[in-house]
């Protein structure tokens, strides 16, 4: 059973890709639900949403052209626990190719490292090199409170500028 339902449909302008649901998100059924998570305030601050949304409102972002998924759909909690449930990179890539969003954004270096099959330290924040038959991809600083030491708003701003231009 998926911890959080995918929020995908064809032609979205942006899909956020997490590693796995946090324990709080799995318990509530809402993406980025922990009160210390910067996700929702950041979306508003960089102009990706017209107002500050709350975690329980995540389905409403489909109407703004924004979707959600995770690489690990069965696990929950901190990465070292959640990822024991397995990561389905091929399934994720197939979903993205089927729905064809214009842009995807990994919400952590860890999520991107799983997709690109590279060590986390080898992943740079920001726009990634283009891949054939795949949308433009960005890697964002994790909005999780647990990752606050590595927080930077710049890649989120760059993403918002890219989405607005396209």
C-alpha angles and dihedrals in degrees: 000000000000114000091214126019117243113250099209138137133159119287103015116166092223139012121192113216120201131184096238139321116285116237089256093049091048091050095049099033091232129119117246091002102157110109090228093056114109095205101103098040089047094053089056095040093055094043101251090125128035092227140011108283124199124227095257089058095062094114089061091065090073086074088057091052094256124128139179140218140149133221091228109047100173103044129075137187131039113355095254088059103032096049092060084079089065138252122251104203094161091050091048092050091048091052091050093048090048095050096036102207114188093233138014125199123199107213093213142022087244092060091048092047090056092050097044092038092230131125113271090245090059092058118095123206117245135035115358131216112279118259125205114260093005133101124254107280133209130188114214132197107261112262091207116120087227089065098045093123090067096042120136127160096205099089089049090052091048090051092050091050090050093049092047091051095050 
